[in-house]
């Protein structure tokens, strides 16, 4: 999970309200270690929007220059 492919970003989506934000991979690795199970770590994430706990990890492709904006 540490290495994100070029042209992609990792985000966390709140399981409660679907709010999306950057997934703090480096901070999570420092706190839980390299071998932590991702699903267990995501349960402890707190949403900055609704203050709920629990998230899902997503990878989103960035739009390249010149491509039509995604809706």
Helices and strands as residue ranges (DSSP letters): E 8-14, E 20-22, H 25-32, H 38-43, E 55-61
